[in-house]
Amino acid sequence: MDRIPILKMGDFLLVTIQVDMHDQLALQLQEDLTARISTDSATGVLIDISSLDVVDSFIGRMIANISAMARVLDAQTVVTGMRPAVAITLVELGMTLEGVLTALNVERGMALLRQKVAAHGE
Amino acid sequence: MTSATPSRLPELVSRNAKPLLASWLAHQRASSAARLDLISNSELDDQSKRFLASVEAALNAGSYDDPSSNGWTDARELLREISRSRAIQGFSPNETASFVFSLKQPLFDLVRRELGAQPQQVADETWRISLIVDQLGLFTMEAFQQSREEIIARQQQELLELSTPVVRLWDRILALPLVGTLDSARTQVVMESLLERIVETGSEVAIIDITGVPTVDTLVAQHLLKTVAATRLMGADCIISGIRPQIAQTIVHLGVDLGAVITKATLADAFAVALKMTGASLTSRST
């Protein structure tokens, strides 16, 4: 079964979603990511969804869940590169992903993550 | 309403096509509804000639009672085309309809002249003409109205596109000055163009200025909140500016919660905040 790769960059974990998300894949990602946060004791997670062009309420909720779970495991999550159509869809579905950090691209996301983790560590 | 005797209308019209056209044109020109300032003489001539020819063809095809039947397809097409062009040229409904209705008088004259000796037949044919011309007139009105509606719909679309400019104020700062009433369709366009420009320019802050929005009700407020939420999902911040005192009162009275949104009274204030958020600053040069 295919999985979404999770890359480690220093204290952060990097997930780029390059394929169409289906429900099973999202659940698998949730499992893998929470496991990796705890084994690697990561302090930040960056999820890049710039290649994702279709979302439904399930995927939207998965993103919110993953972020909430990471927070419980003491890691910050940033979602980057959301497309306009995806953002509009999520808002229309009533999912504004409160509490999830967002950034325009991976570079800005990394900067935001560093800033948040530094503030958190103080 | 149809007499047992076959109508002599087709034959009469065919035989007198030329004088009929001439007297119809004279009638049209004499009336103030001709609007020769909007349409050229030759165009009027051409339209009248073509229409009369199609009426003649329809009559000769045997359908002289019912202008909605197949025999009249050409005539109806022609009328639709004429109505459309007149709607675009700026004719009033009245003036467009009189194109067809002005045909009555010449036809009545013709019947009276040719069949004057038989009063019964004059009455029959007059009734028939009345029926046909009235129906064609109504059809013209319908086509005219349809064209007008199309024009209005197109103008609305153009207005929609014109009224949502997204301007770049500064490096990574966008502004969206909204003017006019916000409805669902318009907010959708606003939201899409704003989000697309954010991606294009890599902006971090978007300022929505609602100085030009006359009223804010719960629906408009909800649309604004949606736009702010979508902008945030994209990873940019949103500031709403230009909230007039009355609108601030309305928002509070309506119980709309704008708590999660940065709001500023003027665009200038919002711009200052946006500069701070992007890490830029402006200082006046002391000389």
Interface residues (C-beta under 8 A of the other chain):
Chain A: V79 T80 G81 M82 R83 P84 V86 A87 I88 L90 V91 E92 T96 L97 T102 A103 L104 N105 R108 G109
Chain B: M191 E192 L195 E196 I198 V199 G202 S203 E204 K226 A229 A230 T231 R232 L233 M234 G235 A236
